[in-house]
Amino acid sequence: MSVEIAHREFIPGTTGWTVDDLDDPEIERLWCQGKYEIVEGVLTQMAPALFDGGSSLQELLFLLRTYIATSQPGSKIATEVDMILGTRRLPRVDALLLSPDDRVKQKQANAARGQRKQLKYGRILVPPTLVIESVSWGHEAHDRETKRAWYAEAKIPNYWLLDAQQRSLECLILDGAAYRLDQSGHDADELRPALFPGLVIPLGQLWAE
């Protein structure tokens, strides 16, 4: 005799959500159909992506991939990645970089969690070397305040904020329990982030004209 399983209603804005809810195949299916985060236990639908921010992010990632191909081989960049920061915190990161050491730790953590064993990496469980968020129109506080606090608490060593609306890039470095500014610039400034020795980021190349 078959038993019907009762699934939780998948309604953005409802409370009481945890990362364990994604172990339900039906919840996982609905989650993967859209862009969602779990924000302090609230199922949250992400703001729609706009061309301005998406284009600028891709230009920045092109510069970083070109750099790491020769200067930091073994590092990998991915976009739109789920990152588990706690039972009730699961942001979807615009972009992140895993160093070779990060990749080893992530594969071990993913295997230990026992979910989706066919995937080597899965959802990110370890602090990546770098997280980049493209600031969303109308949701600036989520990236500049909420996620900044989350990532500092998770001990992510580098957090960059790319703002296509303000035509700015801020490169933050974790210093103790909080971030401090390493480099920042606007419009056509050139940045030289400490994370990537020798890299020059000409901001004027990033913005959609």
N, C-alpha and C positions, 0 to 999 in steps of 0.2 A: 504494500500500500504506500503510495507516494504521500509525502508530507509537504504542504505548501509553506514556504518560508516567508514570514512577514518582513518586508523591507521598510526601512525608514523613509519617510517622505523627503525627497531631495528638493528643499526649498531654500534658496538664498535668503539670508537675513535671519534664519532660525539659529538658535543657540544649542549648546551642548554637544557640538561636533568635536571629534578627536581623530587623529590619524588612523586609529584602529578601525574607524568606520569604513575606510577604504579597503579593508580586507573583505568586505561584502562585494561580491562580483557585480551586483546590480548597481551599487553606489559607485564603484570604480568605473563602470561603463558610462554612467551619467557624468561623472567627474571629467572623464577624458573627452567628452563631447563639447566641452566649453572651456572657459578660462576661470578657474576658481582658486580661492585661497581659504585657509582656515585662520581666522584672526581672533585670537583669544577665545576660541570655541565657537565663533560665529562663522557660518558658511557664507562666504563673501564672493560675489561675482566681480571680476576685475574690470577696470575701465577699458573701453575699446582702444586698440592701438591706432595711432594716427601716423600718416606718412612721414611727417616732419621728424618725429622722434625715431621711428623705425629706420628711416634712411640714414640719419646721423649715427645711430647705433651701429648699423652695418659698416659704415665708413670707418668708425673707430675700431671695430673688430677686425677689419681688413688690415689696418696698420698693426694691430697687436699680433695677428696671425703671421704676418710677414716677418715681424721681429722674432717671435718665438721659434719660427722654423729654423733659424740659424743660431740664435743666441740662447734659447732655452728649449732644446729638443726634448720631446717627451711630455711637455705640457700640452694640455688640450683645453679648448674653449667650446662651450655649448650654450645654447640659448633656450629660453622658455623651459626652465628646469624646475621641478618640484624639489624643495629642500626642507627636510624635517628638522625643525628647531626645538621641538618639544611636543608633548602630547596634544596641545591645543594651538600650536603654531605651525602652519605649513604655508609659507609664501611660495609663489611661482616667480623665480628669479629671471630677470630679463637676460642676463648673461653671467657666466662665471668661468673661472679658470681653475683647473686642477693641475697642480704640479705633479711630477712623477711620484713623489712621496704621497701626495694627496690621493692619487689614483690607487696606489697599493692599499692605503688605509680604507678607501671607499669600497673597494672590492671585498676586503675582509669584513667590513661592517655590513655590507649587503648580504654576504653569504651567511653571516651570523644571524641576521634578522630572519632569514629563511623565506622571504617573500620573492616571488618571481625568480626562481632559481635559474631560469634560462637567461636572465640578464646579468651581465657582469657588474654593472654599476647601479641601476635602478634609481630610485629617489635618493638625493644626496643626504647623507647621514653624518658626514664629517665636515669640519670647517674648511671651505675651499680657500686657496690663496687670495683670490680676488672675486668680489661680487660687483657687478655693474647694474645699476638701475637707471632706466630712462624715465625721467620724471613725467608722470601722467598728468595731462591737463585736468584741472579741477580736483586732483587727488594728491597734490604736492605734499601735504602733511604726512601721508602714508609712507612716502619714500624718505622724506627729510627728517621725520621725527620717529614714527613708529618703527620702520625698518632699521633706521640708524641705531635705535636703542636695542632692537632684537639682535642685530648683527654684532654689536659690541658685546652684548651678553654672551653670544655664542662664540666669541673670541675669533671672529673672522678678521684676519690681519689687515686687509685692504678693502675699502669700500669706495667706489666711484659713483658720483651722481652726474649724469649727463642730462642737461636741460636744453632741449632744442628750442623751446619757447624763449628762454632767456639767452640762448646761444652761449652756454657756459658749460664748463666741466670742472668738477671739484674732485680731487684725489685725496682721500682720507687714509690715515694710517692709525691703527690701534695703538694707543699709548696708555698702558695700564687698563683701566676699566672703560675708557672713553676714546673716541676718535679725536685726532688733531689734524689740522690741515697740512698736507704735504705740498700740493700744488693746486692752483686754481687760475682760471682765465676765462676771457670772454672773446667773442667775435673772432679776430684774426690773431690772437695771442698764440705763442708757442709754449707748450708745457714739456717738462722733463721729469717725469715721475720717478721717484727713487726706486720703485719696484723693478723698473726696467732700465738698467744703466745703459746710457748711450741712445735711448729712444727719444726722439723729438716728435711731439704731437702738434702739427699745425692745425689749430682749431678751425681756421678758415676753410679747410678741406671737408669739414664734417657737415656743414649746414646745407640743407636743401634750399636752392635758390629759385 
